[in-house]
Each structure stands twice: as structure tokens, then as C-alpha cells.
Amino acid sequence: VWTVLLMFLIIYAVSLCLTQVVSEYRASLPEGVPRNPELEVYFGSVGRCMLSLFQAVTGGMDWDDLVSPLLQEVSMLASILFIMYIAIAMLAIMNVVTGVLVDSVLASAKTDKEQFLLNNAKGLFKTSDEEMDWDAFQNKMTSPQMLEFFRGIDVDPSEAKGIFSLIDADESGSISADEFLNSCVRLQ
């Protein structure tokens, strides 16, 4: 939402400037000098100029078609302003939008990984008792679910004894399903 608002404000500010410059140019033309109709169509009012600028960055119009009358008739300064607008809109604003989208995808992937790890960890206790001692934990080390758990927390299975000690928060010599699931979240 804020990106759309920022884009609207940029379009509005540039439209005010371009419409003013074009209006001053058209007013300075002596009587009888033919006027370029493209200037009126593209930059004759603030609303029409905003539409032209929006079309230039969204592919509705080729921006070269819009800058040509400015460059040929109005001034180099107006053309530079238009080109700077295109550069800012295309590079800066679109990069912000891309960054927001990538961030949301990464957050979603992290949530999916956490959910997968928790579901996988729950599966280890479906076939086991509520408590698992070191021997039972070690016996499960060859199961696909346990190997997936270690891959999920990015730890080598050879470090199983250390992981077991970390999970066994109450140091009872056995871990419960709750201790195991809570540590899955912590170890991530």
C-alpha cells in the first residue's frame, strides 16, 4: 500500500512540474505558430500528465514517444526531468517492490521449514513411548525421521549425544515429546 502511495506522489510531483513547464512553453509561443498536439494530449493537464507518466512506467506507452515532444520543442531540462522520473520509478520503486516480495517469500519458506521440522519431530514419538532415553534416541538415529530432524537443524548426526544433552533440559536422562518439540524450535 505504501509503495503505491509513494508512486502516486512521485507521479503527481513530476506531473506538476512537467505540466507547468509545458504550459509556460505553450503560452510563450507567438500567435500563428503551429502547436504540437502531442504536448496537449500528453502534458496538457495535471491529470493527463499523470496518466502519461503512469503509462510510461507500466508499459501502456513507450516512454520515448512521450519524451520526444519535450526534447524537440520544450526544453532539455523537461526531457531530463522525464528521464529521471523513469529511472527513479523503474529502478528504485520496482526494486523496493521486489524486495518486499522476496522478503515475504523467505518468511513463508522459514515458516514452512519450521512446520516441517515440528511435524517430523512429532513423528518420532508416535511410535515411541512418551519418554525416550539415550539408548532409544540412539536406536532411532538410523530412522529417516531422525536423519531429517538433524538435517533440518543443520547438525551432523555424529553430534547426537550433544544434541540429546541439549534437549534434555531437566537432565533426567530421558526426553519427553514436549522437550523434543520445544528444542526443535529453539535449535532452529
C-alpha positions in Angstrom: 0.0 0.0 0.0 2.7 2.5 0.9 4.6 1.7 -2.3 1.5 2.6 -4.4 1.2 5.8 -2.3 4.8 6.7 -2.9 4.5 6.0 -6.6 1.4 8.2 -6.8 3.2 11.1 -5.0 6.2 10.8 -7.4 3.9 10.8 -10.4 1.9 13.8 -9.0 5.0 15.9 -8.3 6.6 15.2 -11.7 3.2 15.9 -13.4 3.0 19.3 -11.7 6.5 20.2 -12.9 6.0 19.0 -16.5 2.6 20.5 -16.9 3.9 23.8 -15.6 6.9 23.8 -18.0 4.7 22.8 -21.0 2.1 25.4 -20.2 4.7 28.1 -19.9 6.2 27.0 -23.2 2.8 26.9 -25.0 1.9 30.4 -23.6 5.2 31.8 -24.8 4.6 30.7 -28.4 3.7 33.7 -30.7 0.3 33.7 -32.4 0.2 31.8 -35.6 3.0 29.4 -34.7 1.7 25.8 -35.0 1.3 24.0 -31.7 2.3 20.4 -31.3 -0.9 18.5 -30.5 1.1 15.8 -28.6 2.1 18.3 -26.0 -1.6 19.0 -25.3 -2.5 15.3 -25.3 0.3 14.1 -23.1 1.0 17.1 -20.9 -1.9 19.5 -21.2 -3.3 19.0 -17.7 -2.0 17.5 -14.5 -4.5 14.6 -14.8 -3.5 13.8 -18.3 0.2 14.2 -17.5 -0.2 11.8 -14.5 -1.8 9.2 -16.9 1.0 9.6 -19.4 3.6 9.1 -16.6 1.8 6.1 -15.3 1.6 4.6 -18.8 5.3 5.3 -19.3 6.3 3.0 -16.4 3.7 0.3 -16.8 4.1 -0.3 -20.5 1.0 1.5 -21.6 3.1 3.8 -23.8 6.6 3.8 -24.9 8.4 6.5 -22.9 10.4 7.6 -25.9 7.1 8.7 -27.6 6.4 10.8 -24.5 9.9 12.4 -24.2 10.3 13.2 -27.9 7.9 16.3 -27.9 9.6 17.6 -24.7 13.0 17.2 -26.2 12.2 18.6 -29.6 10.1 21.6 -28.6 10.0 22.4 -24.9 13.5 22.1 -23.3 16.3 19.7 -22.5 15.5 20.3 -18.8 12.0 18.9 -19.2 13.4 15.9 -21.0 15.9 15.3 -18.3 13.2 15.5 -15.6 11.1 13.0 -17.5 14.1 10.6 -17.9 15.0 11.0 -14.2 11.4 10.1 -13.4 11.6 6.9 -15.5 14.9 6.0 -13.9 13.6 6.5 -10.3 10.3 4.8 -11.0 11.8 1.8 -12.7 14.9 1.3 -10.7 14.1 2.5 -7.2 10.4 1.8 -6.8 10.4 -1.6 -8.6 13.4 -2.7 -6.5 11.5 -1.9 -3.3 8.5 -3.9 -4.6 10.8 -6.8 -5.5 12.5 -6.7 -2.1 9.1 -6.8 -0.3 8.0 -9.8 -2.4 11.3 -11.7 -1.8 11.1 -11.0 1.9 7.6 -12.4 2.2 8.6 -15.5 0.2 11.6 -16.1 2.5 9.4 -15.6 5.6 6.9 -18.1 4.2 9.7 -20.6 3.4 11.0 -20.3 7.0 7.6 -21.0 8.4 7.2 -24.0 6.1 10.6 -25.3 7.3 9.6 -24.9 11.0 6.3 -26.6 10.4 8.0 -29.5 8.5 10.6 -29.9 11.3 7.9 -30.0 14.0 5.7 -32.5 12.1 8.8 -34.6 11.5 9.7 -34.5 15.2 6.2 -35.4 16.3 6.5 -38.5 14.1 9.4 -39.8 16.2 7.2 -40.0 19.3 4.1 -41.6 17.5 5.8 -45.0 17.6 7.7 -44.4 20.8 6.7 -44.0 24.5 6.2 -40.6 25.9 9.8 -40.6 27.2 12.9 -41.5 25.2 16.2 -42.3 26.9 19.6 -42.1 25.3 19.5 -45.7 24.1 16.1 -45.3 22.4 17.3 -42.0 20.9 20.5 -43.6 19.6 18.4 -46.6 18.1 16.3 -44.1 16.2 19.4 -42.4 14.7 19.1 -44.5 11.5 15.4 -43.7 11.0 14.6 -41.3 8.2 12.7 -39.1 10.5 15.6 -38.6 12.9 18.0 -38.0 10.0 15.6 -35.4 8.6 15.5 -33.8 12.0 19.3 -33.5 12.1 19.3 -32.1 8.5 16.6 -29.6 9.5 18.6 -28.2 12.4 21.8 -28.3 10.3 23.6 -30.6 12.7 25.7 -33.7 11.8 24.2 -36.9 13.3 27.6 -37.7 14.8 26.8 -35.0 17.4 23.7 -36.8 18.6 24.9 -37.2 22.2 25.4 -33.4 22.5 22.0 -32.7 21.0 20.4 -35.2 23.4 22.0 -33.4 26.3 20.8 -30.0 25.0 17.2 -31.4 24.5 17.2 -33.0 28.0 16.6 -29.6 29.7 15.7 -31.1 33.0 18.7 -33.5 32.9 16.6 -36.5 33.7 18.4 -38.8 31.3 15.3 -39.0 29.1 13.4 -36.6 26.9 9.7 -36.2 26.5 7.9 -35.3 23.4 7.3 -31.8 24.7 11.1 -31.3 25.4 11.9 -32.6 22.0 9.4 -30.3 20.2 10.4 -27.3 22.2 14.0 -27.8 21.4 13.2 -28.2 17.7 12.0 -24.6 17.8 15.0 -23.4 19.9 17.6 -25.2 17.8 16.5 -23.6 14.6 
